[in-house]
Structure formats: structure tokens, C-alpha cells
Amino acid sequence: MAEESDAERTEPASQRRLEQARENGDVPRSRELTTFGVLMTAGAGLWATGGMLAHKLAEVVHSGLSLDREQVFNPDVLIHRILVDVGTVMLACLPLAGAIMLVALASPLLIGGWLFSSKAFMPNFGKLNPINGISNLFSTNSLIELLKAIAKTLLVGCVAWFVIMSQKDAMIGLAIEPLNEGSVHLLHLIGAAFIFMVGALGVVAALDGPYQMWHYANKLKMTRQEVIQESKESEGNPQIKGKIRQLQREMAKRRMMASVPTADVVVTNPTHYAVALKYAEGQRGAPRVVAKGVDEVAAKIRELAKENNVAMLEAPPLARALYKHVELEAEIPEKLYSAVAEVLAYVFQLRTYSKRGGQYPDRPTKIAVPPEMDPLNPASQNAQPARPDGADQ
């Protein structure tokens, strides 16, 4: 049951899948909506420009049938006359043709938008497979298309019947009207009938638009496994990402440990915390934390410091404050300047003693740390903790 559930396409299409479909030339389209818009524009244009078209066509017909002796015996004049008549017809039809072309170009913006994809022109020999063709004949989409065709036939047929019956007397009366008036009246009747019949297609288009959007979204639905696989491809396998983060932490830890021998002092808790500080004399800036850790990491820092003769000083409050409030390679905050200065003064005195001898410096035992900087003090509970070892690398 679990496998069957995973195979079901229950998840909506991801943005990446929608983009891939669009690149392949697959977008939602409603032919009914486009057809309705084009035909309605043609009918409305015919209704609005019917008189002018009839007048111009009558002039062209009259001109074409009125031939004088010069036109009959001079082919050049006759050709020129024909070209003028054709140009007159084209100019008369230009507004109607322009409106139809504009609507035909704008109608895709309603559903799917404009799309230019070269992949749509690539040959797909899978469409020539007769088995696929037969299966498509009995698909749900074919049934929907059949129902739409039947609905269009019934609607347009019924509307056409009512329009013809309502205009029956007017159409019969065309026979006794003058030619010019009758032509204009005929075009108005045809335009009105056309608009009513195309209006019936608006019902089908209004239903087909939402259906095409739903059908497109349903067609691109994904299984759970596809969603997981796509997430892995786009964001990376979580296991691999976890392994990479682990390697990064290990590399950061090695870099941190490599900085311990260059430190000036290691401040300890003495067992739980260890923070290595380095101060570059003669340069601007406060001392920096080059290594820090707790428990096992702290023990490793102390071990490296001992092996490389780095001074160590037990100052539990200061060690805790440095560990919590200072990130790796960051300078110490101003509130800890006084405490760290006391530690570094002891370290530098210790170095002088090692080189020149003299009186052994007194080890500081009570290094003052502001209460809000000590993690064990209630005043510091709202302070922002520093990142753990290597997390900022």
C-alpha cells in the first residue's frame, strides 16, 4: 500500500517542473477561448464596419464592371485598375483584419501567456506510435473534447435556430429592398446573427478556461518520490550535505588547533573550558580568540599549549565569558578589555622573566569579569551565545 501511495501523483507541480514544462513548449491553452475572442471580434467588427465595407465593395464591383475602350485594349491600364481596386478592398478590410489579428495575439495572455520555444518544433516520433494514438482515443481528455464538441453543436445550433426564426421576415424583405440598402441591411443581419451564435461559444469558453488550468496542473502533478528526488537534485542530498558539514567542522577544528601554538595565552576553567588568545603587538585591534572549546576539545587545546610552551592561566569566569561571547577569529568585546589586559600583562611579564630573570611575576588570581558577561551569572541569561567550535567556518 505504501508503494502504491508513493506512485500516486498527489503533490502539486514544483516551480522547477513548471519551468521545465514551459521550456518544452507545454503551457495551458484554451482553444475555445481563443476561438471565441477571434470570432466575437470579427462579428463585432463586421457589425461596426458593415456599412462602410458594403459601400466600398459596391464601388469596387461597379468599377470592375465598368470598362471603357482604353481599358479593354490597353493591358497596362487594366492591370493598374485591378491593382487600385484590390488596394481599395484591402484598405477597407484593414481595420477589421487588424482587430482580429490583435485579439489573436493577445488571447494567449489570458491563459499561459506568450511562449517561444524551439523544442516545440522538434520532431517527436513517439506521436507516430499507433498504440499511443489508439490509447489517446479512449482517454479522459478525448472524452472531454467530445463533450465540448457536442455542447458547442447544440448551443450554436439552438441559437442559430432562434436567430433565424426571429429575423425571418427581415430576411425575406431583403428581396424588395434597393441594392445598396439591402446590402447594408444584409450585412447587419449577418453580423447580428454571427454575434449571437458566437456568444453561445462564450459559455463553452468560460467553462473551458478553468478546466484547462485544472487539467494542466493535474497533468504536471508529482509523486512524493519525484518531489524528494527533485529536492535532492536542487538542494543536495541531506546525507551528503551532512557529511560535507561534518568535514567542514573537522577542517575548521584542525585549523583552530593549528592556531594554538601561535597563541599568547590559553585561559582555562581549568577543566571544562579553554580559550586561546593572541595579541599582535604594534598593530591596531584588540586581542583575538584563535581557538576555544569545552571538555575534550578544551583538553586538546591545553595539551597543544603545553607541548608548545604556550602560557596557560586559570581564570574560570573569564574563560566562560570568552567562550560564550566571542567567536573564533573575532576580537574580544570592550567589556572584557580590562580582564584580558591583566592576563596579557602577566604573560608579557612571564616572558621577560624567562629571558632576563629577576623577580617571578605574581599570577593573577581574581580577574574581574562584568556580571552580565559570565554565563553562570543570572544577569547574562539573555546574552546571545557565541557559535560552537568551528560552526562559523
C-alpha positions as CSV (number, residue, x, y, z in Angstrom):
1,M,0.0,0.0,0.0
2,A,2.9,2.4,0.8
3,E,4.4,1.8,-2.6
4,E,1.1,2.5,-4.4
5,S,0.7,5.7,-2.4
6,D,4.1,6.9,-3.3
7,A,3.4,6.2,-7.0
8,E,0.2,8.4,-7.0
9,R,0.6,11.9,-8.3
10,T,-0.7,13.8,-5.3
11,E,1.8,16.6,-5.0
12,P,1.4,19.9,-6.9
13,A,4.0,20.7,-9.5
14,S,7.1,22.4,-8.3
15,Q,8.3,25.7,-9.7
16,R,11.2,23.8,-11.4
17,R,8.8,21.3,-13.1
18,L,6.6,24.2,-14.3
19,E,9.7,25.9,-15.8
20,Q,10.8,22.7,-17.5
21,A,7.4,22.2,-19.0
22,R,7.4,25.8,-20.3
23,E,10.9,25.3,-21.8
24,N,9.4,22.3,-23.6
25,G,6.6,24.4,-25.0
26,D,4.0,22.9,-22.7
27,V,1.7,25.6,-21.3
28,P,-2.1,25.7,-20.6
29,R,-4.0,26.7,-23.6
30,S,-7.8,27.2,-24.3
31,R,-8.6,26.9,-28.0
32,E,-12.2,27.7,-27.2
33,L,-11.3,30.9,-25.5
34,T,-9.1,32.0,-28.4
35,T,-11.7,31.0,-31.0
36,F,-14.4,32.8,-29.1
37,G,-12.3,36.0,-28.9
38,V,-11.4,36.0,-32.6
39,L,-14.9,35.2,-33.8
40,M,-16.5,37.7,-31.5
41,T,-14.1,40.4,-32.6
42,A,-14.8,39.5,-36.2
43,G,-18.6,39.7,-35.6
44,A,-18.3,43.0,-33.7
45,G,-16.1,44.4,-36.4
46,L,-18.5,43.3,-39.1
47,W,-21.3,44.9,-37.3
48,A,-19.4,48.2,-36.8
49,T,-17.9,48.5,-40.3
50,G,-20.6,46.6,-42.3
51,G,-21.9,49.8,-43.9
52,M,-18.5,51.1,-44.9
53,L,-17.5,47.6,-46.3
54,A,-20.6,47.3,-48.3
55,H,-20.2,50.8,-49.8
56,K,-16.5,50.1,-50.7
57,L,-17.3,46.7,-52.1
58,A,-20.1,48.1,-54.2
59,E,-17.7,50.7,-55.6
60,V,-15.2,48.1,-56.4
61,V,-17.8,45.9,-58.2
62,H,-19.1,48.9,-60.1
63,S,-15.6,49.9,-61.1
64,G,-14.7,46.4,-62.1
65,L,-17.7,46.0,-64.3
66,S,-17.4,49.5,-65.9
67,L,-14.8,49.1,-68.7
68,D,-14.1,51.7,-71.3
69,R,-12.4,51.2,-74.7
70,E,-9.0,52.2,-73.4
71,Q,-9.0,49.7,-70.5
72,V,-10.1,46.9,-72.8
73,F,-7.4,47.4,-75.4
74,N,-4.6,48.5,-73.1
75,P,-3.5,45.8,-70.7
76,D,-1.3,48.2,-68.6
77,V,-4.3,50.4,-67.8
78,L,-6.4,47.3,-67.0
79,I,-3.8,45.9,-64.6
80,H,-3.4,49.3,-62.9
81,R,-7.2,49.5,-62.5
82,I,-7.3,46.0,-60.9
83,L,-4.5,46.8,-58.5
84,V,-6.3,50.0,-57.4
85,D,-9.5,48.0,-56.8
86,V,-7.6,45.4,-54.8
87,G,-5.9,48.1,-52.8
88,T,-9.2,49.7,-52.0
89,V,-10.6,46.4,-50.8
90,M,-7.6,45.7,-48.6
91,L,-7.7,49.2,-47.1
92,A,-11.4,48.7,-46.4
93,C,-10.8,45.4,-44.6
94,L,-7.7,46.6,-42.8
95,P,-9.4,47.8,-39.6
96,L,-11.3,44.5,-39.2
97,A,-8.3,42.4,-40.0
98,G,-6.1,44.4,-37.6
99,A,-8.6,44.0,-34.8
100,I,-8.8,40.2,-35.4
101,M,-5.0,39.9,-35.5
102,L,-4.6,41.9,-32.3
103,V,-7.1,39.7,-30.4
104,A,-5.5,36.6,-31.8
105,L,-2.1,37.7,-30.5
106,A,-3.5,38.9,-27.1
107,S,-5.7,36.0,-26.3
108,P,-2.8,33.7,-25.2
109,L,-2.0,36.2,-22.4
110,L,-5.3,35.2,-20.7
111,I,-4.0,31.6,-20.1
112,G,-0.4,30.5,-20.4
113,G,1.0,33.7,-21.8
114,W,3.2,34.1,-24.8
115,L,5.7,31.4,-25.4
116,F,8.5,30.9,-27.9
117,S,10.2,27.5,-27.5
118,S,12.3,25.9,-30.2
119,K,11.8,22.5,-28.5
120,A,8.1,22.6,-29.6
121,F,9.3,22.4,-33.3
122,M,11.5,19.4,-32.7
123,P,10.1,16.2,-34.3
124,N,8.6,13.7,-31.8
125,F,8.3,10.3,-33.4
126,G,6.5,9.0,-30.3
127,K,3.4,10.7,-31.6
128,L,3.5,8.4,-34.7
129,N,3.1,5.4,-32.5
130,P,-0.3,3.8,-33.4
131,I,-0.6,2.3,-29.9
132,N,-0.3,5.7,-28.3
133,G,-2.8,7.1,-30.8
134,I,-5.4,4.4,-30.0
135,S,-4.9,4.9,-26.3
136,N,-5.4,8.7,-26.7
137,L,-8.8,8.0,-28.5
138,F,-10.1,6.4,-25.3
139,S,-8.5,8.8,-22.8
140,T,-10.3,11.1,-20.5
141,N,-9.2,14.1,-22.4
142,S,-10.7,12.8,-25.6
143,L,-14.0,12.3,-23.8
144,I,-13.9,15.9,-22.6
145,E,-13.2,17.1,-26.1
146,L,-16.1,15.1,-27.4
147,L,-18.4,16.5,-24.8
148,K,-17.3,20.0,-25.7
149,A,-17.9,19.4,-29.4
150,I,-21.4,18.1,-28.7
151,A,-22.1,21.1,-26.4
152,K,-20.9,23.6,-29.0
153,T,-23.0,22.0,-31.7
154,L,-26.1,22.1,-29.5
155,L,-25.6,25.6,-28.3
156,V,-24.7,27.1,-31.7
157,G,-27.5,25.1,-33.4
158,C,-30.2,26.3,-30.9
159,V,-29.0,29.9,-31.0
160,A,-28.9,29.9,-34.8
161,W,-32.4,28.5,-35.0
162,F,-33.8,31.2,-32.7
163,V,-31.9,34.0,-34.5
164,I,-33.1,32.8,-38.0
165,M,-36.7,32.4,-36.9
166,S,-36.7,35.9,-35.2
167,Q,-35.2,37.5,-38.3
168,K,-37.2,35.5,-40.9
169,D,-39.4,38.4,-42.0
170,A,-36.4,40.8,-42.3
171,M,-34.5,38.3,-44.5
172,I,-37.5,37.8,-46.8
173,G,-37.9,41.6,-47.1
174,L,-34.3,41.9,-48.4
175,A,-35.6,40.8,-51.8
176,I,-37.6,44.0,-52.3
177,E,-35.1,46.5,-50.9
178,P,-32.8,48.6,-53.2
179,L,-29.4,47.0,-53.8
180,N,-27.3,49.4,-51.7
181,E,-29.7,49.5,-48.7
182,G,-30.3,45.8,-49.0
183,S,-26.6,45.0,-49.0
184,V,-26.1,47.1,-45.8
185,H,-29.1,45.5,-44.2
186,L,-27.9,42.0,-45.1
187,L,-24.5,42.7,-43.5
188,H,-26.1,43.9,-40.3
189,L,-28.3,40.8,-40.2
190,I,-25.4,38.6,-40.7
191,G,-23.3,40.4,-38.1
192,A,-26.1,40.2,-35.5
193,A,-26.7,36.5,-36.2
194,F,-22.9,35.9,-36.0
195,I,-22.5,37.7,-32.7
196,F,-25.4,35.8,-31.1
197,M,-24.1,32.5,-32.3
198,V,-20.5,33.2,-31.3
199,G,-21.9,34.4,-27.9
200,A,-23.1,30.9,-27.4
201,L,-19.5,29.8,-27.7
202,G,-18.7,32.1,-24.8
203,V,-20.4,29.7,-22.4
204,V,-18.1,26.9,-23.6
205,A,-15.1,29.2,-23.4
206,A,-16.0,30.3,-19.9
207,L,-16.0,26.6,-18.8
208,D,-13.1,25.5,-20.9
209,G,-10.6,28.1,-19.5
210,P,-10.8,27.0,-15.8
211,Y,-10.8,23.3,-17.0
212,Q,-7.6,23.8,-19.0
213,M,-5.9,25.3,-16.0
214,W,-7.0,22.5,-13.8
215,H,-6.1,19.8,-16.4
216,Y,-2.6,21.4,-16.8
217,A,-2.0,21.5,-13.1
218,N,-3.2,17.9,-12.7
219,K,-1.1,16.7,-15.6
220,L,2.1,18.1,-14.0
221,K,1.4,16.7,-10.5
222,M,4.3,14.8,-9.0
223,T,4.7,11.8,-6.8
224,R,6.3,12.0,-3.4
225,Q,9.3,10.3,-4.7
226,E,9.7,12.8,-7.5
227,V,9.4,15.7,-5.0
228,I,12.1,14.1,-2.9
229,Q,14.4,13.4,-5.9
230,E,14.0,16.9,-7.2
231,S,14.8,18.3,-3.7
232,K,17.9,16.2,-3.7
233,E,19.0,17.4,-7.1
234,S,18.3,21.1,-6.4
235,E,19.3,21.4,-2.8
236,G,21.6,18.4,-2.5
237,N,21.3,15.1,-0.7
238,P,20.7,15.7,3.0
239,Q,23.2,12.8,3.8
240,I,25.8,14.3,1.6
241,K,25.2,17.8,2.9
242,G,25.6,16.4,6.5
243,K,28.8,14.7,5.5
244,I,30.1,17.9,4.0
245,R,29.2,19.9,7.1
246,Q,31.0,17.3,9.2
247,L,34.1,17.6,7.0
248,Q,33.9,21.3,7.3
249,R,33.7,21.2,11.1
250,E,36.7,18.8,11.1
251,M,38.7,21.1,8.8
252,A,37.8,24.1,10.9
253,K,38.8,22.2,14.1
254,R,42.2,21.4,12.5
255,R,42.7,25.0,11.5
256,M,41.7,26.1,15.0
257,M,44.1,23.6,16.6
258,A,46.9,24.8,14.3
259,S,46.5,28.2,15.7
260,V,47.0,27.2,19.3
261,P,50.9,27.1,19.1
262,T,50.9,30.7,17.9
263,A,48.7,31.9,20.8
264,D,50.0,34.1,23.6
265,V,48.0,32.5,26.4
266,V,45.3,29.9,27.0
267,V,42.7,30.8,29.6
268,T,41.1,27.8,31.3
269,N,38.3,26.9,33.6
270,P,40.5,24.8,34.4
271,T,39.0,21.6,33.0
272,H,35.8,22.4,31.1
273,Y,36.7,25.5,29.1
274,A,39.8,26.5,27.2
275,V,40.2,29.7,25.2
276,A,43.4,30.7,23.3
277,L,44.1,34.4,22.9
278,K,46.5,36.1,20.5
279,Y,47.6,39.8,20.5
280,A,49.6,41.2,17.7
281,E,51.8,43.9,19.2
282,G,52.3,47.0,17.3
283,Q,49.1,46.6,15.3
284,R,45.7,48.0,15.8
285,G,42.9,46.0,17.2
286,A,42.1,44.1,20.3
287,P,43.3,40.6,21.2
288,R,41.5,37.8,19.2
289,V,40.2,34.4,20.1
290,V,42.1,31.9,17.9
291,A,40.8,28.7,19.5
292,K,38.2,27.7,22.0
293,G,36.5,24.5,23.2
294,V,34.9,22.6,26.0
295,D,35.6,19.2,27.5
296,E,37.6,17.1,25.0
297,V,38.4,20.0,22.7
298,A,39.5,22.0,25.7
299,A,41.7,19.2,26.8
300,K,43.3,19.0,23.3
301,I,43.9,22.8,23.4
302,R,45.6,22.5,26.8
303,E,47.7,19.6,25.6
304,L,48.9,21.6,22.5
305,A,49.6,24.6,24.6
306,K,51.8,22.6,27.0
307,E,53.7,21.0,24.1
308,N,54.4,24.3,22.5
309,N,55.2,26.2,25.7
310,V,52.2,28.5,25.5
311,A,51.3,30.1,28.8
312,M,48.2,28.9,30.5
313,L,46.2,30.7,33.2
314,E,43.3,29.5,35.2
315,A,40.5,32.2,35.2
316,P,37.2,30.4,35.2
317,P,34.8,33.5,34.8
318,L,37.0,34.9,32.0
319,A,37.2,31.6,30.2
320,R,33.4,31.1,30.3
321,A,32.8,34.7,29.2
322,L,35.3,34.4,26.3
323,Y,33.8,31.1,25.2
324,K,30.2,32.4,25.2
325,H,30.6,35.9,23.8
326,V,33.5,35.8,21.3
327,E,33.5,33.8,18.1
328,L,36.6,32.3,16.5
329,E,39.0,34.9,14.9
330,A,36.9,37.7,16.5
331,E,38.2,40.4,18.7
332,I,37.3,40.4,22.3
333,P,34.4,42.8,23.4
334,E,35.2,46.1,25.1
335,K,33.8,44.9,28.4
336,L,36.5,42.3,28.6
337,Y,39.4,44.6,27.8
338,S,40.4,45.1,31.4
339,A,40.3,41.4,32.3
340,V,42.2,40.3,29.2
341,A,44.8,43.2,29.7
342,E,45.5,41.8,33.2
343,V,46.1,38.3,31.7
344,L,48.3,39.6,28.9
345,A,50.3,41.8,31.3
346,Y,51.1,38.7,33.3
347,V,52.1,36.8,30.2
348,F,54.4,39.5,29.0
349,Q,56.0,39.7,32.5
350,L,56.4,36.0,32.4
351,R,58.3,36.2,29.1
352,T,60.5,38.9,30.4
353,Y,61.3,36.8,33.4
354,S,62.2,33.8,31.1
355,K,64.6,36.0,29.1
356,R,66.2,38.2,31.7
357,G,65.4,36.6,35.0
358,G,64.6,38.7,38.1
359,Q,61.5,38.5,40.2
360,Y,58.9,35.9,39.2
361,P,55.7,37.7,38.3
362,D,52.7,37.2,40.6
363,R,50.0,35.1,39.0
364,P,46.6,36.9,38.9
365,T,44.0,35.0,40.9
366,K,41.0,37.3,41.0
367,I,40.4,38.6,37.5
368,A,37.2,40.7,37.5
369,V,34.6,40.0,34.8
370,P,31.4,42.0,34.3
371,P,28.5,40.1,35.8
372,E,26.5,40.2,32.6
373,M,29.4,38.5,30.7
374,D,29.6,35.5,33.0
375,P,27.3,32.7,31.8
376,L,26.9,31.5,35.4
377,N,25.6,34.9,36.5
378,P,21.8,35.4,36.1
379,A,22.4,38.8,34.6
380,S,23.9,37.1,31.5
381,Q,21.0,34.7,30.7
382,N,19.6,37.0,27.9
383,A,23.0,37.4,26.3
384,Q,23.5,36.0,22.8
385,P,25.8,32.9,22.9
386,A,28.7,32.5,20.5
387,R,28.6,29.7,17.9
388,P,30.1,26.4,18.9
389,D,33.6,25.3,17.8
390,G,34.1,25.6,14.1
391,A,30.4,26.4,13.4
392,D,31.2,29.7,11.9
393,Q,33.7,28.3,9.4
